[in-house]
Amino acid sequence: MKSKRLSYHRPCKDDFQEYFAINADPQTNLHNPNGPISIATAHEVFHNILLHWNISNYGIWMVREINKPEIIGIGGLSNKLYQNEQQTNLGYRLSPKYWGQGYATELAKTAIIFGFEQLRKKNIYALVRPSNTASIHVLEKCNFKLVDYFSDFQNEDPSLVYRIDASSKTY
């Protein structure tokens, strides 16, 4: 799948090292209370990403600039448990050298269109740390609305829960 400047690919085992490099970078984890990912956790999470694809036939994409081999980030839709309910979740993480170029917004809009038009989802959620103003801005540009708070880290402010509904037609 492609958007204006990006291509999106189903991950494969060969993508693990680039996945790990992005998620182990302290810069990409500035707002993550857990900090950079460990190699053991990365293997577990990456395995779950591949498994999600096998079960759901969609999931987190490996993201590249069109016609370039380097993975610049990951992102897309996956199932996530919110308040004991399974919801469709938008998530993304880009290598810092690609920040500030509108790629996160382009990725988010592509995932939203895919979720509503291909998967026929009724709504899409996104979870963001309150200090992550750049991601909050991306979500608001994509017409997500703040709908709830989620206490997912002990001794931390709750995460913000955003949602966009297919019926809004403003994505």
N, C-alpha and C positions, 0 to 999 in steps of 0.2 A: 504494500500500500504506500502511497505517496501523498504529500501535500506540496505546497508551493516550493519549499526549499529542503524538505526532509523526506527520508524514506524510512519505513517502519517494517521490521522483520520479526517473525517468530524466532525466539532465541533457540540456540542449539548448544550442546556441550562445549563446542569450540569458543563460545562467547564468554565463558566463565572468567577468564583472566581480565578481560576489559570490564566486565560487570564488577568484579572484585575491586579493581583499581578505582573505579568511580565511587563505589560505596565505602572504600577504606580511606578515602581522601578526607582529611579533617575539614577542609573548606566546604565539602558537600554535606557535612554533618554539623554545621554551625548551630542549627536549631534542633538537633536531635539529642535529647537528654542521654541516650545510650552512647553517643559518640560514634567514631568510625567502627565499621563492622570488622569482626575478627574473621580469620580465614575459615574457622569451623562453622561459625554462624552463616557466613556467605555461602558455603557449600549447602547448608540446610535450606536457606532461603531460595537459592538458585534452583535447587532440586524441586522445591514447592512451586516455583514459577513454571518450570517445565511440566510438572504434574498438573497444574491448573490448566495449562494449554491442552494437555491430553484429555482431561475431563470435560472442560468447557468449550474447547475449540476457539478460544480467544484468551487474551491475557496481556501481560506486560510485554511491550515490544523492545527490541534493541533499535536505537535510533541513530541514523547516520545522516549527514548532509548528502543530498542527491549526488550520485556518481563519485562518492568518496568512500574508501574502505573503513576508515576509523569510526568506531562507535563513539558518539558524542554524549550519549545518555541512554536512559531507560525510561519507559513510561507507558501508560495506557490504562486499561481497565482490568480490574480483578474483583473477586468476591472478598468482602471483608465483614467481620462481625462487628456491628454497632449495637450496643445496648441489647444484646442477645438476639438480634435480627440480622440475617445475611443481607447485605446490600451491595450494589455495584459501586466500586470505589475508583476514583481517578487518582493516580499517583504518578510522580515523575521525579527524576533526579538527573541533572545535566552536569557534565564536567565543567568546572569553573571557567575555563577559557571560552566557553560558549554562552556564558551568562550575559544578560543585557542586550541580546540581539533579537529578542522576540521569539526565540525558539520554544520556550516553555508555553507561551500563549498559543503558538501554532500547533504544538503537540496536543495541548489541552483541547483546542477546538476540534482537531482531527478526531480525538478520542470521543468527544461528546457527539459529534455527527455519527461516528461509527456506532456508538452505544444506542443512540435513538433511532437511526435509520436502518442499520443492519441488524442489530441485536434486539430491537424493539423494546428497549428498557423504558420504564415509566419515569425513572429518576436516576440521577447519578450523584453520589456523595463525594466529598473530599475532606480529608482531615488535615489540619495545618496547625502548627505551633503558633501561639499568639505573637511571638517575636519575629516570625518569618514574614515580614511585611512585603517582600517581593512576591512570594507565593500568594499571599492574600490579594495583592494587586492583580495577579494573573487570574485568580478565581473570579474576582469582581469584574474584570474586563470580559470574562466569558459568561457573565450574568448569573453566576452562582450567588446564592443568598445564605447568609448566616442563619442557621436554624437551631443550633444546640451547642452544648459544651460537653466534652468527654474527658473525664478524669482517667487518663491512661498511664500517667507517670506519677508515682508516689512523691510527695513533697514538691510538686511542680504545679504551675498554673494549668488548668485544663486546656486541652486542645480545642480548637474551634471546629465545629462541624458545619460544613457548607453543603448545599444541595441545589441542583438545577433540575427542573421538571420538564419532561418532553412537551407538556402542554404549553409551556411558556413561549415556545417558538421564537425565542430571542437568542438562540445560540448561534 
